[in-house]
Amino acid sequence: MANSRGQGGTMPAGPTKFSQTGAGDVMGTGFPILARSDFSETTFLLEIHHPMMARAARPGQFVIVMVDEHGERIPLTIADFDRENGTVTLVVQAVGKSSREMQARCRVGETLFGMVGPMGVPSEISHARKVICVGGGLGVAPIYPQARAFKEAGAHVIGVVGFRSASLVFWEEKFRDVCDEFVICTDDGSAGIKGLVTDGIQAKIAEHGDIDEVVAIGPPVMMRACAEATRPYGIKTMVSLNPIMVDGTGMCGGCRVRVGGRVKFACVDGPDFDGHAVDFDDLMMRLKRYRPQEQEAMERWSESCRRLAMEPAGAAGREAT
């Protein structure tokens, strides 16, 4: 099972051929990985060559990728796109079996077997004059395209991002380029202000008094806290939901969420919803549903990695006897 934020949408054309020269030629069928950056031991960035998707992508949308033909379908929010260079950027956190497999296998010069998208209803870039774009942890990546879009629409953009510590901070300069004001919050105070993103939100609401909208992306507990922070002020607050997803087209029903007492599918009705109407208790309960299966898959994969790591030494020992 996999988590994401998204909906069903345009299917891309078939995979492209890719050739790269350097330390030997690499040729494969799939979607070429042009660049990779590792932000921490678990968080990494992939820049994928896919001109058709780059032209079609909008803020808030997601893709579903497959590492190989037998791999799990992994939904990932689009963190950036460059129409001129034909690239789509994904930021991944390696927390489960499939994402850790991506971390181990996805290198520059390799390809992704499958990449479907852009999927999901694009985020509504309203006519807000002053907006706070909030990202927490991995949610910092997908909030960036929204901050940029609001800036391009003429809004005064305030960026508020949260990390556990300074060592995990990424894209600071990218955000400063598109934000009129930018606040970093860290749990330990090693960068920016010490506190949660809600502290940054409260400070900016008190400072300005005329915030039109807040957009928040991050863990469910963080998004709920953001919605509660803005509720007393009646500030429109949009959140991007990340329920378990299988097909991403509304057929399986696995990504259903409750919003305003009604059942919605995050893949085709979202992923953006009114944060004041989302049933976060239901969302977080559903996210825990397949934890035993996820743990079992992780243990099987870890064991297979250990066996593979041991094989060369064993084989060499047999050859020597």
Secondary structure, 3 states (H helix, E strand, C coil): CEECCCCCCCCCCCCEEEEECCCCCEEEEEEEEEEEEECCCCEEEEEEECHHHHHHCCCCCEEEEECCCCCCCEEEEEEEEECCCCEEEEEEECCCHHHHHHHHHCCCCCEECEEEEEECCCCCCCCCCEEEEEEEHHHHHHHHHHHHHHHHCCCEEEEEEEECCHHHCCCHHHHHHHCCEEEEEECCCCCCEECCHHHHHHHHHHHHCCCCEEEEECCHHHHHHHHHHHHHHCCEEEEECCCEECCCCCCCCCCEEEECCEEEEHHHHCCEEECCCECHHHHHHHHCCCHHHHHHHHHHHHHHHHHHHHHHHHHHHHHHC
